[in-house]
Amino acid sequence: MGFCNSCGRPIVKKDYGTNEDGSPNPDYCIDCFQDGEFTEPDITLNEMIIRKSKEMMAKNPRLAETEATGITTMFLPGLKRWHVEEDYSKFD
Ligand SMILES: [Zn+2]
């Protein structure tokens, strides 16, 4: 089992995103990546951190917000999608 390099959720084969040619993309989940594109290309790392923190708190009602954001701010910035600062030149 791997995890999505955009939102960080654990994924198995049936959760894989899809490339432009329809083949599975094991780097991302189907919610984040479809047909070779991110489903939400404009979402920022910060927005993803807030969203995932809220999801974690919804699943674990006893989890404090500081704990949830502590985990997501540690984990999400290391994922492939958010690790592209030095690659901006190829998008211009
Ligand atoms: Zn995802």
PDB file of the backbone (N, CA, C, O) and the ligand in Angstrom, with CONECT records:
HET     ZN  A 101       1
ATOM      1  N   MET A   1       0.847  -1.208   0.000  1.00  0.00           N
ATOM      2  CA  MET A   1       0.000   0.000   0.000  1.00  0.00           C
ATOM      3  C   MET A   1       0.877   1.250   0.000  1.00  0.00           C
ATOM      4  O   MET A   1       1.884   1.316   0.705  1.00  0.00           O
ATOM      5  N   GLY A   2       0.485   2.227  -0.790  1.00  0.00           N
ATOM      6  CA  GLY A   2       1.198   3.497  -0.795  1.00  0.00           C
ATOM      7  C   GLY A   2       0.301   4.591  -0.258  1.00  0.00           C
ATOM      8  O   GLY A   2      -0.700   4.325   0.407  1.00  0.00           O
ATOM      9  N   PHE A   3       0.669   5.812  -0.550  1.00  0.00           N
ATOM     10  CA  PHE A   3      -0.211   6.912  -0.158  1.00  0.00           C
ATOM     11  C   PHE A   3      -0.175   7.972  -1.238  1.00  0.00           C
ATOM     12  O   PHE A   3       0.772   8.059  -2.019  1.00  0.00           O
ATOM     13  N   CYS A   4      -1.221   8.773  -1.268  1.00  0.00           N
ATOM     14  CA  CYS A   4      -1.337   9.808  -2.287  1.00  0.00           C
ATOM     15  C   CYS A   4      -0.310  10.908  -2.028  1.00  0.00           C
ATOM     16  O   CYS A   4      -0.198  11.404  -0.907  1.00  0.00           O
ATOM     17  N   ASN A   5       0.440  11.289  -3.065  1.00  0.00           N
ATOM     18  CA  ASN A   5       1.448  12.330  -2.932  1.00  0.00           C
ATOM     19  C   ASN A   5       0.869  13.734  -3.043  1.00  0.00           C
ATOM     20  O   ASN A   5       1.618  14.701  -3.185  1.00  0.00           O
ATOM     21  N   SER A   6      -0.445  13.858  -2.979  1.00  0.00           N
ATOM     22  CA  SER A   6      -1.079  15.166  -2.954  1.00  0.00           C
ATOM     23  C   SER A   6      -1.769  15.384  -1.608  1.00  0.00           C
ATOM     24  O   SER A   6      -1.486  16.354  -0.905  1.00  0.00           O
ATOM     25  N   CYS A   7      -2.684  14.463  -1.255  1.00  0.00           N
ATOM     26  CA  CYS A   7      -3.444  14.639  -0.014  1.00  0.00           C
ATOM     27  C   CYS A   7      -2.949  13.740   1.113  1.00  0.00           C
ATOM     28  O   CYS A   7      -3.355  13.918   2.261  1.00  0.00           O
ATOM     29  N   GLY A   8      -2.081  12.779   0.808  1.00  0.00           N
ATOM     30  CA  GLY A   8      -1.483  11.959   1.850  1.00  0.00           C
ATOM     31  C   GLY A   8      -2.311  10.783   2.312  1.00  0.00           C
ATOM     32  O   GLY A   8      -1.920  10.089   3.250  1.00  0.00           O
ATOM     33  N   ARG A   9      -3.458  10.537   1.674  1.00  0.00           N
ATOM     34  CA  ARG A   9      -4.258   9.429   2.183  1.00  0.00           C
ATOM     35  C   ARG A   9      -3.697   8.097   1.681  1.00  0.00           C
ATOM     36  O   ARG A   9      -3.158   8.015   0.577  1.00  0.00           O
ATOM     37  N   PRO A  10      -3.832   7.058   2.505  1.00  0.00           N
ATOM     38  CA  PRO A  10      -3.362   5.740   2.080  1.00  0.00           C
ATOM     39  C   PRO A  10      -4.177   5.269   0.885  1.00  0.00           C
ATOM     40  O   PRO A  10      -5.400   5.409   0.865  1.00  0.00           O
ATOM     41  N   ILE A  11      -3.501   4.713  -0.104  1.00  0.00           N
ATOM     42  CA  ILE A  11      -4.222   4.253  -1.289  1.00  0.00           C
ATOM     43  C   ILE A  11      -3.764   2.852  -1.681  1.00  0.00           C
ATOM     44  O   ILE A  11      -2.588   2.511  -1.557  1.00  0.00           O
ATOM     45  N   VAL A  12      -4.705   2.054  -2.153  1.00  0.00           N
ATOM     46  CA  VAL A  12      -4.420   0.772  -2.777  1.00  0.00           C
ATOM     47  C   VAL A  12      -4.791   0.911  -4.251  1.00  0.00           C
ATOM     48  O   VAL A  12      -5.294   1.950  -4.679  1.00  0.00           O
ATOM     49  N   LYS A  13      -4.539  -0.138  -5.015  1.00  0.00           N
ATOM     50  CA  LYS A  13      -4.664  -0.056  -6.466  1.00  0.00           C
ATOM     51  C   LYS A  13      -5.981   0.564  -6.946  1.00  0.00           C
ATOM     52  O   LYS A  13      -5.981   1.358  -7.887  1.00  0.00           O
ATOM     53  N   LYS A  14      -7.085   0.214  -6.318  1.00  0.00           N
ATOM     54  CA  LYS A  14      -8.376   0.713  -6.788  1.00  0.00           C
ATOM     55  C   LYS A  14      -8.553   2.209  -6.540  1.00  0.00           C
ATOM     56  O   LYS A  14      -9.463   2.826  -7.094  1.00  0.00           O
ATOM     57  N   ASP A  15      -7.689   2.795  -5.713  1.00  0.00           N
ATOM     58  CA  ASP A  15      -7.792   4.228  -5.407  1.00  0.00           C
ATOM     59  C   ASP A  15      -6.882   5.083  -6.281  1.00  0.00           C
ATOM     60  O   ASP A  15      -6.915   6.310  -6.193  1.00  0.00           O
ATOM     61  N   TYR A  16      -6.066   4.443  -7.126  1.00  0.00           N
ATOM     62  CA  TYR A  16      -5.081   5.185  -7.905  1.00  0.00           C
ATOM     63  C   TYR A  16      -5.731   6.202  -8.833  1.00  0.00           C
ATOM     64  O   TYR A  16      -6.806   5.960  -9.381  1.00  0.00           O
ATOM     65  N   GLY A  17      -5.056   7.359  -9.005  1.00  0.00           N
ATOM     66  CA  GLY A  17      -5.480   8.322  -9.997  1.00  0.00           C
ATOM     67  C   GLY A  17      -5.210   7.791 -11.399  1.00  0.00           C
ATOM     68  O   GLY A  17      -4.646   6.710 -11.567  1.00  0.00           O
ATOM     69  N   THR A  18      -5.618   8.562 -12.398  1.00  0.00           N
ATOM     70  CA  THR A  18      -5.446   8.090 -13.773  1.00  0.00           C
ATOM     71  C   THR A  18      -4.648   9.086 -14.607  1.00  0.00           C
ATOM     72  O   THR A  18      -4.793  10.301 -14.467  1.00  0.00           O
ATOM     73  N   ASN A  19      -3.798   8.535 -15.482  1.00  0.00           N
ATOM     74  CA  ASN A  19      -3.052   9.343 -16.437  1.00  0.00           C
ATOM     75  C   ASN A  19      -3.944   9.697 -17.622  1.00  0.00           C
ATOM     76  O   ASN A  19      -5.068   9.210 -17.749  1.00  0.00           O
ATOM     77  N   GLU A  20      -3.410  10.558 -18.484  1.00  0.00           N
ATOM     78  CA  GLU A  20      -4.171  11.006 -19.648  1.00  0.00           C
ATOM     79  C   GLU A  20      -4.649   9.842 -20.515  1.00  0.00           C
ATOM     80  O   GLU A  20      -5.738   9.884 -21.088  1.00  0.00           O
ATOM     81  N   ASP A  21      -3.811   8.797 -20.602  1.00  0.00           N
ATOM     82  CA  ASP A  21      -4.160   7.634 -21.426  1.00  0.00           C
ATOM     83  C   ASP A  21      -5.019   6.619 -20.679  1.00  0.00           C
ATOM     84  O   ASP A  21      -5.294   5.536 -21.196  1.00  0.00           O
ATOM     85  N   GLY A  22      -5.444   6.965 -19.460  1.00  0.00           N
ATOM     86  CA  GLY A  22      -6.316   6.078 -18.709  1.00  0.00           C
ATOM     87  C   GLY A  22      -5.591   5.070 -17.841  1.00  0.00           C
ATOM     88  O   GLY A  22      -6.225   4.346 -17.073  1.00  0.00           O
ATOM     89  N   SER A  23      -4.276   5.011 -17.947  1.00  0.00           N
ATOM     90  CA  SER A  23      -3.526   4.083 -17.104  1.00  0.00           C
ATOM     91  C   SER A  23      -3.479   4.605 -15.666  1.00  0.00           C
ATOM     92  O   SER A  23      -3.552   5.813 -15.441  1.00  0.00           O
ATOM     93  N   PRO A  24      -3.358   3.705 -14.704  1.00  0.00           N
ATOM     94  CA  PRO A  24      -3.341   4.146 -13.306  1.00  0.00           C
ATOM     95  C   PRO A  24      -2.071   4.900 -12.949  1.00  0.00           C
ATOM     96  O   PRO A  24      -0.992   4.588 -13.452  1.00  0.00           O
ATOM     97  N   ASN A  25      -2.204   5.886 -12.085  1.00  0.00           N
ATOM     98  CA  ASN A  25      -1.054   6.639 -11.589  1.00  0.00           C
ATOM     99  C   ASN A  25      -0.924   6.384 -10.090  1.00  0.00           C
ATOM    100  O   ASN A  25      -1.679   6.939  -9.291  1.00  0.00           O
ATOM    101  N   PRO A  26       0.043   5.535  -9.710  1.00  0.00           N
ATOM    102  CA  PRO A  26       0.149   5.129  -8.311  1.00  0.00           C
ATOM    103  C   PRO A  26       0.637   6.231  -7.390  1.00  0.00           C
ATOM    104  O   PRO A  26       0.641   6.047  -6.173  1.00  0.00           O
ATOM    105  N   ASP A  27       1.056   7.388  -7.937  1.00  0.00           N
ATOM    106  CA  ASP A  27       1.537   8.480  -7.088  1.00  0.00           C
ATOM    107  C   ASP A  27       0.405   9.248  -6.413  1.00  0.00           C
ATOM    108  O   ASP A  27       0.597   9.848  -5.355  1.00  0.00           O
ATOM    109  N   TYR A  28      -0.795   9.224  -7.040  1.00  0.00           N
ATOM    110  CA  TYR A  28      -1.884  10.058  -6.540  1.00  0.00           C
ATOM    111  C   TYR A  28      -3.190   9.269  -6.470  1.00  0.00           C
ATOM    112  O   TYR A  28      -3.365   8.264  -7.159  1.00  0.00           O
ATOM    113  N   CYS A  29      -4.104   9.749  -5.617  1.00  0.00           N
ATOM    114  CA  CYS A  29      -5.394   9.081  -5.509  1.00  0.00           C
ATOM    115  C   CYS A  29      -6.357   9.623  -6.576  1.00  0.00           C
ATOM    116  O   CYS A  29      -6.114  10.666  -7.183  1.00  0.00           O
ATOM    117  N   ILE A  30      -7.427   8.903  -6.779  1.00  0.00           N
ATOM    118  CA  ILE A  30      -8.406   9.260  -7.805  1.00  0.00           C
ATOM    119  C   ILE A  30      -9.128  10.567  -7.475  1.00  0.00           C
ATOM    120  O   ILE A  30      -9.633  11.233  -8.379  1.00  0.00           O
ATOM    121  N   ASP A  31      -9.184  10.941  -6.206  1.00  0.00           N
ATOM    122  CA  ASP A  31      -9.812  12.216  -5.841  1.00  0.00           C
ATOM    123  C   ASP A  31      -8.936  13.399  -6.252  1.00  0.00           C
ATOM    124  O   ASP A  31      -9.442  14.480  -6.554  1.00  0.00           O
ATOM    125  N   CYS A  32      -7.634  13.188  -6.263  1.00  0.00           N
ATOM    126  CA  CYS A  32      -6.708  14.289  -6.540  1.00  0.00           C
ATOM    127  C   CYS A  32      -6.297  14.368  -8.009  1.00  0.00           C
ATOM    128  O   CYS A  32      -6.033  15.455  -8.522  1.00  0.00           O
ATOM    129  N   PHE A  33      -6.242  13.219  -8.686  1.00  0.00           N
ATOM    130  CA  PHE A  33      -5.614  13.178 -10.004  1.00  0.00           C
ATOM    131  C   PHE A  33      -6.430  12.328 -10.961  1.00  0.00           C
ATOM    132  O   PHE A  33      -6.577  11.123 -10.754  1.00  0.00           O
ATOM    133  N   GLN A  34      -6.964  12.949 -12.010  1.00  0.00           N
ATOM    134  CA  GLN A  34      -7.762  12.221 -12.998  1.00  0.00           C
ATOM    135  C   GLN A  34      -7.385  12.666 -14.406  1.00  0.00           C
ATOM    136  O   GLN A  34      -7.222  13.858 -14.665  1.00  0.00           O
ATOM    137  N   ASP A  35      -7.248  11.708 -15.307  1.00  0.00           N
ATOM    138  CA  ASP A  35      -6.941  11.989 -16.714  1.00  0.00           C
ATOM    139  C   ASP A  35      -5.692  12.866 -16.878  1.00  0.00           C
ATOM    140  O   ASP A  35      -5.643  13.745 -17.739  1.00  0.00           O
ATOM    141  N   GLY A  36      -4.692  12.609 -16.040  1.00  0.00           N
ATOM    142  CA  GLY A  36      -3.421  13.318 -16.182  1.00  0.00           C
ATOM    143  C   GLY A  36      -3.398  14.712 -15.585  1.00  0.00           C
ATOM    144  O   GLY A  36      -2.430  15.450 -15.774  1.00  0.00           O
ATOM    145  N   GLU A  37      -4.452  15.085 -14.866  1.00  0.00           N
ATOM    146  CA  GLU A  37      -4.488  16.431 -14.282  1.00  0.00           C
ATOM    147  C   GLU A  37      -4.975  16.385 -12.846  1.00  0.00           C
ATOM    148  O   GLU A  37      -5.756  15.512 -12.466  1.00  0.00           O
ATOM    149  N   PHE A  38      -4.501  17.342 -12.052  1.00  0.00           N
ATOM    150  CA  PHE A  38      -5.039  17.465 -10.701  1.00  0.00           C
ATOM    151  C   PHE A  38      -6.483  17.947 -10.772  1.00  0.00           C
ATOM    152  O   PHE A  38      -6.808  18.840 -11.554  1.00  0.00           O
ATOM    153  N   THR A  39      -7.336  17.358  -9.962  1.00  0.00           N
ATOM    154  CA  THR A  39      -8.746  17.755  -9.983  1.00  0.00           C
ATOM    155  C   THR A  39      -8.921  19.166  -9.433  1.00  0.00           C
ATOM    156  O   THR A  39      -9.866  19.867  -9.796  1.00  0.00           O
ATOM    157  N   GLU A  40      -8.004  19.581  -8.554  1.00  0.00           N
ATOM    158  CA  GLU A  40      -8.049  20.945  -8.024  1.00  0.00           C
ATOM    159  C   GLU A  40      -6.669  21.572  -8.204  1.00  0.00           C
ATOM    160  O   GLU A  40      -5.893  21.653  -7.252  1.00  0.00           O
ATOM    161  N   PRO A  41      -6.364  22.015  -9.425  1.00  0.00           N
ATOM    162  CA  PRO A  41      -5.001  22.493  -9.704  1.00  0.00           C
ATOM    163  C   PRO A  41      -4.614  23.733  -8.909  1.00  0.00           C
ATOM    164  O   PRO A  41      -3.427  24.018  -8.757  1.00  0.00           O
ATOM    165  N   ASP A  42      -5.577  24.459  -8.408  1.00  0.00           N
ATOM    166  CA  ASP A  42      -5.268  25.715  -7.733  1.00  0.00           C
ATOM    167  C   ASP A  42      -5.187  25.614  -6.219  1.00  0.00           C
ATOM    168  O   ASP A  42      -4.893  26.601  -5.545  1.00  0.00           O
ATOM    169  N   ILE A  43      -5.447  24.422  -5.676  1.00  0.00           N
ATOM    170  CA  ILE A  43      -5.402  24.308  -4.217  1.00  0.00           C
ATOM    171  C   ILE A  43      -3.960  24.491  -3.753  1.00  0.00           C
ATOM    172  O   ILE A  43      -3.025  23.995  -4.383  1.00  0.00           O
ATOM    173  N   THR A  44      -3.793  25.206  -2.650  1.00  0.00           N
ATOM    174  CA  THR A  44      -2.447  25.437  -2.123  1.00  0.00           C
ATOM    175  C   THR A  44      -2.146  24.414  -1.032  1.00  0.00           C
ATOM    176  O   THR A  44      -3.039  23.746  -0.513  1.00  0.00           O
ATOM    177  N   LEU A  45      -0.870  24.316  -0.706  1.00  0.00           N
ATOM    178  CA  LEU A  45      -0.461  23.414   0.369  1.00  0.00           C
ATOM    179  C   LEU A  45      -1.185  23.777   1.664  1.00  0.00           C
ATOM    180  O   LEU A  45      -1.650  22.904   2.397  1.00  0.00           O
ATOM    181  N   ASN A  46      -1.271  25.072   1.929  1.00  0.00           N
ATOM    182  CA  ASN A  46      -1.937  25.525   3.147  1.00  0.00           C
ATOM    183  C   ASN A  46      -3.400  25.093   3.195  1.00  0.00           C
ATOM    184  O   ASN A  46      -3.895  24.653   4.233  1.00  0.00           O
ATOM    185  N   GLU A  47      -4.088  25.225   2.058  1.00  0.00           N
ATOM    186  CA  GLU A  47      -5.489  24.819   2.003  1.00  0.00           C
ATOM    187  C   GLU A  47      -5.628  23.313   2.208  1.00  0.00           C
ATOM    188  O   GLU A  47      -6.561  22.846   2.862  1.00  0.00           O
ATOM    189  N   MET A  48      -4.683  22.557   1.636  1.00  0.00           N
ATOM    190  CA  MET A  48      -4.722  21.113   1.809  1.00  0.00           C
ATOM    191  C   MET A  48      -4.486  20.743   3.275  1.00  0.00           C
ATOM    192  O   MET A  48      -5.138  19.841   3.801  1.00  0.00           O
ATOM    193  N   ILE A  49      -3.564  21.431   3.927  1.00  0.00           N
ATOM    194  CA  ILE A  49      -3.293  21.172   5.346  1.00  0.00           C
ATOM    195  C   ILE A  49      -4.548  21.409   6.171  1.00  0.00           C
ATOM    196  O   ILE A  49      -4.893  20.595   7.029  1.00  0.00           O
ATOM    197  N   ILE A  50      -5.232  22.518   5.917  1.00  0.00           N
ATOM    198  CA  ILE A  50      -6.451  22.827   6.673  1.00  0.00           C
ATOM    199  C   ILE A  50      -7.519  21.772   6.410  1.00  0.00           C
ATOM    200  O   ILE A  50      -8.175  21.300   7.338  1.00  0.00           O
ATOM    201  N   ARG A  51      -7.691  21.403   5.136  1.00  0.00           N
ATOM    202  CA  ARG A  51      -8.714  20.412   4.791  1.00  0.00           C
ATOM    203  C   ARG A  51      -8.433  19.066   5.458  1.00  0.00           C
ATOM    204  O   ARG A  51      -9.329  18.457   6.043  1.00  0.00           O
ATOM    205  N   LYS A  52      -7.193  18.610   5.368  1.00  0.00           N
ATOM    206  CA  LYS A  52      -6.872  17.296   5.918  1.00  0.00           C
ATOM    207  C   LYS A  52      -6.945  17.312   7.446  1.00  0.00           C
ATOM    208  O   LYS A  52      -7.314  16.311   8.062  1.00  0.00           O
ATOM    209  N   SER A  53      -6.595  18.439   8.053  1.00  0.00           N
ATOM    210  CA  SER A  53      -6.703  18.541   9.499  1.00  0.00           C
ATOM    211  C   SER A  53      -8.159  18.410   9.930  1.00  0.00           C
ATOM    212  O   SER A  53      -8.470  17.729  10.907  1.00  0.00           O
ATOM    213  N   LYS A  54      -9.041  19.066   9.192  1.00  0.00           N
ATOM    214  CA  LYS A  54     -10.473  18.977   9.508  1.00  0.00           C
ATOM    215  C   LYS A  54     -10.989  17.555   9.318  1.00  0.00           C
ATOM    216  O   LYS A  54     -11.790  17.068  10.116  1.00  0.00           O
ATOM    217  N   GLU A  55     -10.527  16.890   8.256  1.00  0.00           N
ATOM    218  CA  GLU A  55     -10.947  15.497   8.040  1.00  0.00           C
ATOM    219  C   GLU A  55     -10.486  14.608   9.176  1.00  0.00           C
ATOM    220  O   GLU A  55     -11.229  13.746   9.645  1.00  0.00           O
ATOM    221  N   MET A  56      -9.242  14.823   9.621  1.00  0.00           N
ATOM    222  CA  MET A  56      -8.729  14.018  10.729  1.00  0.00           C
ATOM    223  C   MET A  56      -9.540  14.237  11.987  1.00  0.00           C
ATOM    224  O   MET A  56      -9.844  13.290  12.712  1.00  0.00           O
ATOM    225  N   MET A  57      -9.892  15.487  12.247  1.00  0.00           N
ATOM    226  CA  MET A  57     -10.670  15.789  13.456  1.00  0.00           C
ATOM    227  C   MET A  57     -12.083  15.215  13.357  1.00  0.00           C
ATOM    228  O   MET A  57     -12.673  14.814  14.361  1.00  0.00           O
ATOM    229  N   ALA A  58     -12.621  15.180  12.128  1.00  0.00           N
ATOM    230  CA  ALA A  58     -13.953  14.608  11.956  1.00  0.00           C
ATOM    231  C   ALA A  58     -13.931  13.109  12.252  1.00  0.00           C
ATOM    232  O   ALA A  58     -14.885  12.559  12.803  1.00  0.00           O
ATOM    233  N   LYS A  59     -12.820  12.455  11.877  1.00  0.00           N
ATOM    234  CA  LYS A  59     -12.709  11.018  12.124  1.00  0.00           C
ATOM    235  C   LYS A  59     -12.342  10.713  13.566  1.00  0.00           C
ATOM    236  O   LYS A  59     -12.722   9.671  14.101  1.00  0.00           O
ATOM    237  N   ASN A  60     -11.609  11.613  14.193  1.00  0.00           N
ATOM    238  CA  ASN A  60     -11.173  11.417  15.579  1.00  0.00           C
ATOM    239  C   ASN A  60     -11.637  12.600  16.416  1.00  0.00           C
ATOM    240  O   ASN A  60     -10.887  13.556  16.606  1.00  0.00           O
ATOM    241  N   PRO A  61     -12.858  12.544  16.915  1.00  0.00           N
ATOM    242  CA  PRO A  61     -13.430  13.709  17.608  1.00  0.00           C
ATOM    243  C   PRO A  61     -12.605  14.184  18.810  1.00  0.00           C
ATOM    244  O   PRO A  61     -12.717  15.337  19.226  1.00  0.00           O
ATOM    245  N   ARG A  62     -11.785  13.300  19.360  1.00  0.00           N
ATOM    246  CA  ARG A  62     -10.998  13.703  20.530  1.00  0.00           C
ATOM    247  C   ARG A  62      -9.664  14.334  20.160  1.00  0.00           C
ATOM    248  O   ARG A  62      -8.926  14.803  21.026  1.00  0.00           O
ATOM    249  N   LEU A  63      -9.363  14.340  18.870  1.00  0.00           N
ATOM    250  CA  LEU A  63      -8.104  14.915  18.413  1.00  0.00           C
ATOM    251  C   LEU A  63      -8.181  16.444  18.449  1.00  0.00           C
ATOM    252  O   LEU A  63      -9.087  17.041  17.867  1.00  0.00           O
ATOM    253  N   ALA A  64      -7.231  17.064  19.129  1.00  0.00           N
ATOM    254  CA  ALA A  64      -7.220  18.526  19.195  1.00  0.00           C
ATOM    255  C   ALA A  64      -6.756  19.111  17.863  1.00  0.00           C
ATOM    256  O   ALA A  64      -5.982  18.485  17.138  1.00  0.00           O
ATOM    257  N   GLU A  65      -7.235  20.320  17.545  1.00  0.00           N
ATOM    258  CA  GLU A  65      -6.873  20.947  16.278  1.00  0.00           C
ATOM    259  C   GLU A  65      -5.359  21.130  16.158  1.00  0.00           C
ATOM    260  O   GLU A  65      -4.789  20.940  15.083  1.00  0.00           O
ATOM    261  N   THR A  66      -4.714  21.499  17.261  1.00  0.00           N
ATOM    262  CA  THR A  66      -3.258  21.693  17.211  1.00  0.00           C
ATOM    263  C   THR A  66      -2.539  20.383  16.897  1.00  0.00           C
ATOM    264  O   THR A  66      -1.522  20.379  16.204  1.00  0.00           O
ATOM    265  N   GLU A  67      -3.067  19.278  17.405  1.00  0.00           N
ATOM    266  CA  GLU A  67      -2.460  17.983  17.105  1.00  0.00           C
ATOM    267  C   GLU A  67      -2.658  17.616  15.640  1.00  0.00           C
ATOM    268  O   GLU A  67      -1.732  17.158  14.971  1.00  0.00           O
ATOM    269  N   ALA A  68      -3.881  17.823  15.149  1.00  0.00           N
ATOM    270  CA  ALA A  68      -4.180  17.493  13.757  1.00  0.00           C
ATOM    271  C   ALA A  68      -3.319  18.316  12.809  1.00  0.00           C
ATOM    272  O   ALA A  68      -2.720  17.766  11.885  1.00  0.00           O
ATOM    273  N   THR A  69      -3.250  19.630  13.026  1.00  0.00           N
ATOM    274  CA  THR A  69      -2.433  20.463  12.139  1.00  0.00           C
ATOM    275  C   THR A  69      -0.951  20.155  12.334  1.00  0.00           C
ATOM    276  O   THR A  69      -0.159  20.293  11.401  1.00  0.00           O
ATOM    277  N   GLY A  70      -0.573  19.736  13.546  1.00  0.00           N
ATOM    278  CA  GLY A  70       0.816  19.349  13.772  1.00  0.00           C
ATOM    279  C   GLY A  70       1.206  18.189  12.879  1.00  0.00           C
ATOM    280  O   GLY A  70       2.292  18.180  12.301  1.00  0.00           O
ATOM    281  N   ILE A  71       0.318  17.204  12.766  1.00  0.00           N
ATOM    282  CA  ILE A  71       0.596  16.032  11.942  1.00  0.00           C
ATOM    283  C   ILE A  71       0.607  16.412  10.462  1.00  0.00           C
ATOM    284  O   ILE A  71       1.521  16.031   9.731  1.00  0.00           O
ATOM    285  N   THR A  72      -0.397  17.156  10.022  1.00  0.00           N
ATOM    286  CA  THR A  72      -0.479  17.466   8.589  1.00  0.00           C
ATOM    287  C   THR A  72       0.646  18.416   8.144  1.00  0.00           C
ATOM    288  O   THR A  72       1.140  18.300   7.022  1.00  0.00           O
ATOM    289  N   THR A  73       1.053  19.352   9.014  1.00  0.00           N
ATOM    290  CA  THR A  73       2.132  20.255   8.605  1.00  0.00           C
ATOM    291  C   THR A  73       3.477  19.539   8.586  1.00  0.00           C
ATOM    292  O   THR A  73       4.406  19.985   7.912  1.00  0.00           O
ATOM    293  N   MET A  74       3.591  18.438   9.316  1.00  0.00           N
ATOM    294  CA  MET A  74       4.811  17.634   9.240  1.00  0.00           C
ATOM    295  C   MET A  74       4.825  16.801   7.959  1.00  0.00           C
ATOM    296  O   MET A  74       5.856  16.657   7.302  1.00  0.00           O
ATOM    297  N   PHE A  75       3.649  16.254   7.621  1.00  0.00           N
ATOM    298  CA  PHE A  75       3.572  15.204   6.612  1.00  0.00           C
ATOM    299  C   PHE A  75       3.393  15.737   5.187  1.00  0.00           C
ATOM    300  O   PHE A  75       4.117  15.341   4.274  1.00  0.00           O
ATOM    301  N   LEU A  76       2.427  16.633   5.005  1.00  0.00           N
ATOM    302  CA  LEU A  76       2.069  17.046   3.640  1.00  0.00           C
ATOM    303  C   LEU A  76       3.184  17.763   2.859  1.00  0.00           C
ATOM    304  O   LEU A  76       3.346  17.492   1.669  1.00  0.00           O
ATOM    305  N   PRO A  77       3.954  18.664   3.480  1.00  0.00           N
ATOM    306  CA  PRO A  77       4.965  19.374   2.676  1.00  0.00           C
ATOM    307  C   PRO A  77       6.020  18.467   2.055  1.00  0.00           C
ATOM    308  O   PRO A  77       6.670  18.856   1.085  1.00  0.00           O
ATOM    309  N   GLY A  78       6.200  17.259   2.599  1.00  0.00           N
ATOM    310  CA  GLY A  78       7.193  16.352   2.037  1.00  0.00           C
ATOM    311  C   GLY A  78       6.696  15.564   0.837  1.00  0.00           C
ATOM    312  O   GLY A  78       7.479  14.884   0.174  1.00  0.00           O
ATOM    313  N   LEU A  79       5.399  15.650   0.550  1.00  0.00           N
ATOM    314  CA  LEU A  79       4.833  14.877  -0.554  1.00  0.00           C
ATOM    315  C   LEU A  79       5.235  15.468  -1.900  1.00  0.00           C
ATOM    316  O   LEU A  79       5.500  16.664  -2.023  1.00  0.00           O
ATOM    317  N   LYS A  80       5.272  14.601  -2.901  1.00  0.00           N
ATOM    318  CA  LYS A  80       5.782  14.976  -4.219  1.00  0.00           C
ATOM    319  C   LYS A  80       5.105  16.241  -4.793  1.00  0.00           C
ATOM    320  O   LYS A  80       5.771  17.108  -5.358  1.00  0.00           O
ATOM    321  N   ARG A  81       3.776  16.327  -4.638  1.00  0.00           N
ATOM    322  CA  ARG A  81       3.066  17.452  -5.238  1.00  0.00           C
ATOM    323  C   ARG A  81       3.532  18.800  -4.701  1.00  0.00           C
ATOM    324  O   ARG A  81       3.558  19.788  -5.434  1.00  0.00           O
ATOM    325  N   TRP A  82       3.897  18.840  -3.435  1.00  0.00           N
ATOM    326  CA  TRP A  82       4.217  20.109  -2.765  1.00  0.00           C
ATOM    327  C   TRP A  82       5.711  20.361  -2.729  1.00  0.00           C
ATOM    328  O   TRP A  82       6.166  21.322  -2.109  1.00  0.00           O
ATOM    329  N   HIS A  83       6.461  19.521  -3.377  1.00  0.00           N
ATOM    330  CA  HIS A  83       7.919  19.546  -3.278  1.00  0.00           C
ATOM    331  C   HIS A  83       8.527  20.060  -4.575  1.00  0.00           C
ATOM    332  O   HIS A  83       9.515  19.496  -5.046  1.00  0.00           O
ATOM    333  N   VAL A  84       7.968  21.110  -5.166  1.00  0.00           N
ATOM    334  CA  VAL A  84       8.339  21.462  -6.536  1.00  0.00           C
ATOM    335  C   VAL A  84       8.946  22.857  -6.680  1.00  0.00           C
ATOM    336  O   VAL A  84       9.114  23.339  -7.800  1.00  0.00           O
ATOM    337  N   GLU A  85       9.279  23.516  -5.561  1.00  0.00           N
ATOM    338  CA  GLU A  85       9.756  24.905  -5.643  1.00  0.00           C
ATOM    339  C   GLU A  85      10.800  25.113  -6.741  1.00  0.00           C
ATOM    340  O   GLU A  85      10.722  26.085  -7.493  1.00  0.00           O
ATOM    341  N   GLU A  86      11.773  24.210  -6.839  1.00  0.00           N
ATOM    342  CA  GLU A  86      12.873  24.434  -7.783  1.00  0.00           C
ATOM    343  C   GLU A  86      12.478  24.096  -9.214  1.00  0.00           C
ATOM    344  O   GLU A  86      13.285  24.263 -10.129  1.00  0.00           O
ATOM    345  N   ASP A  87      11.253  23.625  -9.426  1.00  0.00           N
ATOM    346  CA  ASP A  87      10.823  23.232 -10.770  1.00  0.00           C
ATOM    347  C   ASP A  87       9.888  24.240 -11.432  1.00  0.00           C
ATOM    348  O   ASP A  87       9.340  23.961 -12.499  1.00  0.00           O
ATOM    349  N   TYR A  88       9.697  25.409 -10.816  1.00  0.00           N
ATOM    350  CA  TYR A  88       8.738  26.366 -11.363  1.00  0.00           C
ATOM    351  C   TYR A  88       9.070  26.770 -12.801  1.00  0.00           C
ATOM    352  O   TYR A  88       8.167  27.079 -13.578  1.00  0.00           O
ATOM    353  N   SER A  89      10.349  26.772 -13.159  1.00  0.00           N
ATOM    354  CA  SER A  89      10.751  27.263 -14.477  1.00  0.00           C
ATOM    355  C   SER A  89      10.098  26.485 -15.614  1.00  0.00           C
ATOM    356  O   SER A  89       9.852  27.039 -16.685  1.00  0.00           O
ATOM    357  N   LYS A  90       9.817  25.210 -15.386  1.00  0.00           N
ATOM    358  CA  LYS A  90       9.278  24.432 -16.494  1.00  0.00           C
ATOM    359  C   LYS A  90       7.781  24.670 -16.719  1.00  0.00           C
ATOM    360  O   LYS A  90       7.203  24.141 -17.669  1.00  0.00           O
ATOM    361  N   PHE A  91       7.158  25.461 -15.852  1.00  0.00           N
ATOM    362  CA  PHE A  91       5.727  25.718 -16.023  1.00  0.00           C
ATOM    363  C   PHE A  91       5.435  27.053 -16.701  1.00  0.00           C
ATOM    364  O   PHE A  91       4.270  27.401 -16.890  1.00  0.00           O
ATOM    365  N   ASP A  92       6.475  27.809 -17.072  1.00  0.00           N
ATOM    366  CA  ASP A  92       6.188  29.158 -17.598  1.00  0.00           C
ATOM    367  C   ASP A  92       5.920  29.170 -19.099  1.00  0.00           C
ATOM    368  O   ASP A  92       5.667  30.229 -19.672  1.00  0.00           O
TER     369      ASP A  92
HETATM  370 ZN    ZN A 101      -5.136  12.426  -2.971  1.00  0.00          ZN2+
END
